[in-house]
Amino acid sequence: MVKLPNINEKCGKTLKYNDFITCCDTYKKNTVNNIPRQIETYNAIKQLIINVLDPIIEHFGAIQITYGFASSELTKYIHYQIAPKLDQHAGHELNTRGSIICPRGGQAVDFFIPGITSYEIAAWIMDNLQFDRLYYYGDDCPIHVSYGPEMKNECYLMKKNKNGDRRMPHRIKNIDKLK
């Protein structure tokens, strides 16, 4: 059996696994078991931090994570705008049938940086980093970015539908299309 890392270990220059596990409001309100069970999930978190978040922190300063790792137990309490089979927040975790929850693999994080627009952060990521997917919701919203095996460097503008109750992804190739 593979030994899993201690969640209080650093997995980048400043961040710990626990920063990904206990960051979201849903976890804080419900304190469910949100510990990854697969070594591949820990590896994916570490790769995301080393290759995406560490460079962002070096360039801009401290980030505030709003949504990191999401176990099946945690997602039961989130009833809006999530897609566990697509969004990569489940890392490499398995469902009750033993299948990977998100076949894309990798890991995702949502974050913002106080005092810096999400547009500025997204533009810098697109110009300077390798990533899988980036979802931009607006200047005053956290950015979603993932790092994983596909490494598509795809950016999506998340536009509200006509009713304003859902956001739909619109792929963009040029950062200027975010505005």
C-alpha positions as CSV (number, residue, x, y, z in Angstrom):
1,M,0.0,0.0,0.0
2,V,1.3,3.5,-0.9
3,K,1.8,5.9,1.9
4,L,0.0,9.1,1.4
5,P,1.7,12.4,2.3
6,N,0.8,14.3,5.5
7,I,-1.7,17.0,4.5
8,N,0.4,19.5,6.5
9,E,3.5,19.0,4.3
10,K,4.5,21.7,1.9
11,C,4.0,20.7,-1.7
12,G,5.4,23.9,-3.2
13,K,7.4,26.9,-2.0
14,T,4.7,28.2,0.3
15,L,1.5,26.1,0.0
16,K,0.6,22.9,1.8
17,Y,-1.8,20.1,0.7
18,N,-4.1,21.3,3.5
19,D,-4.4,24.7,1.8
20,F,-6.3,22.8,-0.9
21,I,-8.4,20.7,1.4
22,T,-9.8,23.2,3.9
23,C,-10.1,26.3,1.8
24,C,-13.7,26.4,0.5
25,D,-16.7,27.8,2.5
26,T,-18.6,24.6,2.0
27,Y,-15.9,22.7,3.9
28,K,-15.8,25.3,6.6
29,K,-19.5,25.1,7.2
30,N,-19.9,21.3,7.0
31,T,-16.4,20.0,8.0
32,V,-16.8,16.8,6.0
33,N,-14.1,14.4,5.2
34,N,-12.3,16.1,2.3
35,I,-9.0,14.2,2.4
36,P,-7.7,12.8,-0.9
37,R,-7.4,9.0,-0.9
38,Q,-5.4,8.5,-4.1
39,I,-1.6,9.2,-4.3
40,E,-2.2,10.5,-7.9
41,T,-4.4,13.3,-6.5
42,Y,-1.6,14.4,-4.2
43,N,0.8,14.3,-7.1
44,A,-1.6,16.4,-9.2
45,I,-2.0,19.0,-6.4
46,K,1.8,19.2,-6.2
47,Q,2.2,19.6,-9.9
48,L,-0.4,22.4,-10.1
49,I,1.3,24.2,-7.2
50,I,4.8,23.9,-8.6
51,N,3.9,24.7,-12.2
52,V,1.1,27.2,-11.9
53,L,0.6,28.6,-8.4
54,D,4.2,29.1,-7.3
55,P,5.0,31.2,-10.4
56,I,1.9,33.2,-9.9
57,I,2.8,33.8,-6.2
58,E,6.3,34.8,-7.2
59,H,5.0,37.3,-9.7
60,F,2.0,38.8,-7.9
61,G,2.3,37.8,-4.3
62,A,0.0,35.8,-2.0
63,I,-3.1,34.2,-3.4
64,Q,-6.4,33.4,-1.7
65,I,-7.7,29.9,-2.6
66,T,-11.5,29.7,-2.7
67,Y,-11.9,26.1,-4.0
68,G,-9.3,23.4,-4.2
69,F,-9.6,19.7,-3.8
70,A,-13.2,18.4,-3.7
71,S,-14.0,14.9,-2.5
72,S,-17.3,13.2,-3.2
73,E,-18.3,13.9,0.4
74,L,-17.7,17.6,-0.1
75,T,-19.5,18.0,-3.4
76,K,-22.7,16.5,-1.9
77,Y,-23.0,19.9,-0.1
78,I,-22.4,22.1,-3.1
79,H,-25.6,22.5,-5.1
80,Y,-24.8,25.1,-7.7
81,Q,-22.5,25.6,-10.7
82,I,-20.1,22.6,-10.3
83,A,-19.4,19.8,-12.7
84,P,-17.3,17.1,-10.9
85,K,-16.9,15.0,-14.0
86,L,-15.4,17.9,-15.9
87,D,-13.9,20.5,-13.5
88,Q,-10.8,18.6,-12.2
89,H,-11.4,19.6,-8.6
90,A,-11.7,15.9,-7.7
91,G,-8.2,15.2,-8.9
92,H,-7.8,11.5,-9.5
93,E,-10.3,10.3,-6.9
94,L,-12.6,7.4,-7.5
95,N,-16.4,7.2,-7.2
96,T,-18.2,4.4,-5.4
97,R,-18.0,2.2,-8.5
98,G,-14.2,2.5,-8.5
99,S,-14.1,4.8,-11.6
100,I,-12.2,8.1,-11.7
101,I,-14.6,10.9,-11.0
102,C,-13.1,13.3,-13.6
103,P,-11.5,11.4,-16.5
104,R,-9.5,14.5,-17.4
105,G,-7.2,13.8,-14.4
106,G,-5.0,16.6,-13.1
107,Q,-6.1,19.1,-10.5
108,A,-7.9,22.5,-10.5
109,V,-8.0,25.4,-8.2
110,D,-10.1,28.6,-7.9
111,F,-8.3,31.6,-6.5
112,F,-8.0,35.4,-6.5
113,I,-5.4,37.9,-5.5
114,P,-6.6,40.9,-3.4
115,G,-6.0,44.2,-5.2
116,I,-5.3,42.6,-8.7
117,T,-8.0,42.1,-11.3
118,S,-8.8,38.6,-12.5
119,Y,-8.2,39.8,-16.0
120,E,-4.6,40.8,-15.2
121,I,-4.0,37.5,-13.6
122,A,-5.6,35.5,-16.4
123,A,-3.7,37.5,-19.1
124,W,-0.4,36.8,-17.2
125,I,-1.2,33.0,-16.9
126,M,-2.0,32.8,-20.6
127,D,1.2,34.6,-21.6
128,N,3.6,32.9,-19.2
129,L,2.4,29.5,-18.0
130,Q,1.5,26.0,-19.3
131,F,-1.9,24.9,-18.0
132,D,-4.8,22.7,-19.0
133,R,-7.9,24.9,-18.7
134,L,-8.6,28.4,-17.4
135,Y,-12.1,29.7,-16.7
136,Y,-12.6,33.4,-16.4
137,Y,-15.8,34.5,-14.7
138,G,-15.1,38.3,-14.5
139,D,-12.7,40.7,-12.9
140,D,-14.3,40.5,-9.5
141,C,-14.5,36.6,-9.4
142,P,-12.0,34.0,-8.7
143,I,-10.1,32.4,-11.6
144,H,-10.3,28.6,-12.2
145,V,-7.2,27.0,-13.5
146,S,-6.2,23.4,-13.9
147,Y,-3.0,21.5,-14.6
148,G,-3.2,18.0,-16.0
149,P,-2.3,15.4,-18.6
150,E,-4.1,17.1,-21.5
151,M,-2.3,20.5,-21.1
152,K,-4.6,22.1,-23.6
153,N,-3.9,25.8,-22.6
154,E,-7.5,26.4,-23.3
155,C,-9.2,29.6,-21.9
156,Y,-13.0,29.9,-21.5
157,L,-15.0,33.0,-20.8
158,M,-17.9,32.0,-18.6
159,K,-20.9,34.0,-19.8
160,K,-24.3,34.1,-18.1
161,N,-27.1,32.5,-20.1
162,K,-30.2,34.5,-21.1
163,N,-31.9,33.8,-17.8
164,G,-28.8,34.8,-15.9
165,D,-29.0,31.6,-13.8
166,R,-26.2,29.6,-15.3
167,R,-22.8,30.3,-16.9
168,M,-21.8,28.7,-20.1
169,P,-18.2,28.3,-21.4
170,H,-17.1,30.1,-24.5
171,R,-13.7,29.2,-25.7
172,I,-11.4,32.1,-26.5
173,K,-8.0,32.1,-28.1
174,N,-7.0,35.7,-27.5
175,I,-6.9,37.3,-24.0
176,D,-8.5,40.5,-25.4
177,K,-11.7,38.5,-25.9
178,L,-12.1,38.3,-22.1
179,K,-13.3,41.8,-22.0
